[in-house]
Amino acid sequence: MTDSTPSGAVERHPVRLQPMSVPKASDVLANDLRERILRGDFPSGTALPPERELVNQTKMSRTTVREALRILEVQGLVVIKTGRSGGAFVQLPGAESVSASVSLLIRGQQLRLTALLEMCEAIEPACAGLAAKYRDDDDLAALDAANAKVADDRSSLHEFLKANVDWHLAVAAASHNELLTGFMSALSEATYSSTESAAFVDDEVRTTIYRAYKNITDAIWAGDSAAATRRMTKGVHGFAKAVARVEERTEIVIGD
């Protein structure tokens, strides 16, 4: 024992600790509820326990419980209703959740139009191929209705572009793949906003687009996945080339 250590004293060594990040209680509760919702413990439409009961069960404050539910509402996992029969009700994410996230990415990153068109070339042929494989009578009726609107030469530019978006969404919906449908919803809206100009669409372009859509629709009706994929690839690539010739855009702007 050294002279510097008193008799009976414990020799202590310095302990170095790293800073710790402690999550907020509301984040902990929101994470737990989120995992249970996504795991299927609470089916869609299930009413979560009332706020007072959640406070009693979790021993957390009313403010913490409200904040946790608000987090889940923003994430689209619950719907909060007011009134005597209100409360927090579970809803499972669907294609609209994918669409909203992709739209935010496009707007937030100010993506170039070329990036959008490249994405369309990558996924739209897949949508068409799957649509030919999985379409049902309702899908075919939606495609025919959209084609009829695209073919109407009396429609305004706005009406034509809306019909154009409806056709692309009908193809995506016919694929019965929610991820593809969500992506196409956001991409179609971005394309609509970026090409809403008479410079992009004249009578000749309308006729060309209708013929292309009709050929693709015919392949989907016939259940010919290969032909639908091939024709969509040709159509999307042709549109991308036409847009590039008209105007050199630097970014995509989507209205609120």
C-alpha positions in Angstrom: 0.0 0.0 0.0 1.3 3.4 -0.9 1.7 6.3 1.4 -0.9 8.2 -0.6 -3.7 5.7 0.0 -5.2 5.9 3.6 -5.6 2.7 5.5 -8.9 1.0 4.6 -9.7 3.3 1.6 -10.7 1.8 -1.7 -8.4 2.7 -4.6 -10.6 4.1 -7.4 -9.8 4.3 -11.1 -11.3 7.0 -13.3 -14.2 5.7 -15.4 -15.0 7.4 -18.7 -18.5 7.3 -20.0 -19.8 8.3 -23.4 -22.7 10.7 -23.8 -26.0 8.9 -24.0 -29.0 9.7 -26.2 -32.2 8.9 -24.4 -35.3 8.7 -26.7 -38.4 10.8 -25.8 -41.1 8.9 -24.1 -43.6 9.7 -26.9 -41.2 8.2 -29.4 -40.9 5.0 -27.4 -44.7 4.7 -27.2 -45.1 5.5 -30.9 -42.5 3.0 -31.9 -44.1 0.2 -29.8 -47.6 0.9 -31.2 -46.2 1.2 -34.8 -44.6 -2.2 -34.6 -47.7 -3.8 -33.2 -49.8 -2.3 -35.9 -47.4 -3.4 -38.7 -47.2 -6.8 -37.1 -50.9 -7.2 -37.4 -51.8 -7.1 -33.7 -54.3 -4.3 -34.4 -56.2 -4.9 -37.7 -57.2 -1.9 -39.8 -60.2 -0.2 -38.3 -59.4 -1.2 -34.7 -60.0 1.5 -32.2 -57.0 2.0 -29.9 -57.8 2.3 -26.1 -59.1 5.8 -25.1 -56.5 8.4 -24.2 -57.2 8.0 -20.5 -56.8 4.3 -20.6 -53.5 4.6 -22.5 -52.3 7.0 -19.8 -53.3 4.4 -17.1 -51.7 1.5 -18.9 -48.4 3.1 -19.9 -48.1 5.3 -16.8 -47.1 8.1 -19.1 -48.5 11.6 -19.1 -51.5 12.7 -21.2 -49.2 15.0 -23.2 -46.9 12.1 -24.0 -49.7 9.9 -25.1 -51.2 12.6 -27.3 -47.8 13.3 -28.9 -47.3 9.5 -29.6 -50.7 9.3 -31.3 -50.0 12.4 -33.3 -46.7 10.8 -34.6 -48.7 7.8 -35.8 -51.3 10.0 -37.4 -48.6 11.9 -39.4 -47.2 8.6 -40.5 -50.6 7.5 -41.7 -51.0 4.6 -39.3 -54.0 6.0 -37.3 -56.9 8.3 -38.0 -57.9 10.5 -35.1 -61.6 11.3 -34.9 -63.3 13.7 -32.6 -66.7 13.5 -30.9 -68.4 11.0 -28.6 -67.6 8.0 -30.8 -64.1 9.4 -31.7 -60.6 8.2 -30.8 -57.6 6.8 -32.6 -58.4 4.2 -35.2 -55.8 2.0 -36.9 -55.3 2.3 -40.7 -52.8 0.3 -42.6 -50.6 2.1 -45.2 -51.6 1.8 -48.8 -50.5 3.0 -52.2 -51.4 6.6 -51.2 -48.6 6.4 -48.5 -46.0 5.5 -51.2 -47.3 8.2 -53.4 -47.1 10.9 -50.7 -43.5 9.9 -49.8 -42.3 9.8 -53.4 -44.0 13.2 -54.1 -42.1 14.7 -51.1 -38.8 13.3 -52.4 -39.4 14.7 -55.9 -40.3 18.2 -54.5 -37.7 18.2 -51.7 -34.8 17.2 -53.9 -36.0 19.3 -56.8 -35.3 16.4 -59.1 -34.5 16.9 -62.8 -37.2 16.0 -65.3 -34.7 13.6 -66.9 -34.6 11.6 -63.6 -38.4 11.4 -63.6 -38.6 10.2 -67.1 -35.8 7.6 -66.5 -37.9 6.3 -63.6 -41.0 6.1 -65.8 -39.0 4.1 -68.4 -37.8 1.8 -65.6 -41.2 0.9 -64.0 -44.0 1.6 -66.5 -43.2 -1.4 -68.8 -43.3 -3.6 -65.6 -46.7 -2.1 -64.8 -48.0 -2.9 -68.3 -46.6 -6.5 -68.2 -48.2 -7.2 -64.9 -51.5 -5.5 -65.9 -51.7 -8.0 -68.9 -51.2 -10.8 -66.4 -53.5 -9.8 -63.6 -56.1 -7.4 -65.0 -59.8 -8.0 -64.2 -63.0 -6.7 -65.8 -63.0 -3.5 -63.7 -59.4 -2.8 -64.7 -60.2 -3.2 -68.4 -63.3 -0.9 -68.0 -61.1 1.8 -66.4 -58.6 1.6 -69.2 -61.2 1.8 -71.9 -62.8 4.8 -70.2 -59.4 6.6 -70.0 -58.7 5.8 -73.7 -62.0 7.3 -74.7 -61.2 10.5 -72.9 -57.7 10.6 -74.4 -59.3 10.2 -77.9 -61.7 13.1 -77.4 -60.3 15.9 -79.6 -62.8 18.3 -78.2 -61.3 18.2 -74.7 -59.1 21.0 -73.3 -55.4 20.6 -72.7 -56.2 20.3 -69.0 -58.8 17.6 -69.6 -56.5 15.7 -72.0 -53.6 15.7 -69.4 -56.0 14.6 -66.7 -57.2 11.7 -68.9 -53.5 10.9 -69.6 -52.8 10.6 -65.9 -55.9 8.5 -65.4 -54.7 6.1 -68.1 -51.3 5.6 -66.5 -52.9 5.1 -63.1 -55.3 2.6 -64.6 -52.4 0.6 -66.0 -50.7 0.7 -62.6 -53.8 -0.3 -60.8 -54.3 -3.2 -63.1 -50.9 -4.6 -62.1 -52.4 -5.1 -58.6 -49.1 -4.1 -57.1 -49.5 -1.4 -54.5 -45.9 -0.3 -54.6 -46.0 0.2 -58.4 -49.4 2.0 -58.1 -48.0 4.3 -55.4 -44.9 5.2 -57.4 -47.0 5.8 -60.6 -49.4 8.0 -58.7 -46.6 10.4 -57.7 -44.7 10.1 -61.0 -47.9 10.8 -63.1 -48.7 13.9 -61.0 -45.1 15.2 -61.5 -45.3 14.6 -65.2 -48.6 16.4 -65.4 -47.2 19.4 -63.6 -44.0 19.5 -65.6 -45.6 19.2 -69.1 -48.7 21.3 -68.6 -48.0 23.4 -71.7 -49.3 23.5 -75.2 -45.7 23.3 -76.4 -45.6 19.7 -75.3 -49.0 18.6 -76.6 -50.5 19.5 -80.0 -53.0 17.7 -82.1 -50.4 15.4 -83.7 -49.0 14.5 -80.2 -52.5 13.7 -79.0 -53.1 11.3 -81.9 -49.8 9.6 -81.4 -50.4 9.2 -77.7 -53.9 7.8 -78.2 -52.6 5.2 -80.8 -49.8 4.2 -78.4 -52.2 3.8 -75.5 -54.7 1.9 -77.6 -52.0 -0.6 -78.7 -50.9 -1.1 -75.1 -54.5 -1.5 -73.9 -55.1 -4.1 -76.7 -52.1 -6.1 -75.4 -53.4 -5.9 -71.9 -56.9 -7.0 -73.0 -55.3 -10.0 -74.8 -53.3 -10.9 -71.7 -50.1 -10.6 -73.8 -47.6 -9.6 -71.1 -44.6 -9.5 -73.5 -46.3 -7.3 -76.0 -47.7 -4.9 -73.3 -44.2 -4.5 -71.9 -42.6 -4.0 -75.3 -45.2 -1.4 -76.4 -45.1 0.5 -73.1 -41.3 0.6 -73.3 -41.5 2.1 -76.8 -44.2 4.6 -75.8 -42.5 5.9 -72.7 -39.1 6.2 -74.5 -40.8 8.1 -77.4 -42.4 10.5 -74.9 -39.1 11.1 -73.2 -37.4 12.0 -76.5 -40.3 14.3 -77.5 -40.1 16.2 -74.2 -36.3 16.5 -74.5 -36.7 18.1 -78.0 -39.3 20.6 -76.9 -37.7 22.1 -73.8 -34.6 21.6 -71.6 -36.1 21.5 -68.1 -33.8 21.6 -65.1 -36.2 20.6 -62.3 -39.7 19.3 -61.6 -42.2 21.7 -59.9 -45.3 20.2 -58.3 -48.0 22.4 -57.0 -49.4 22.1 -53.5 
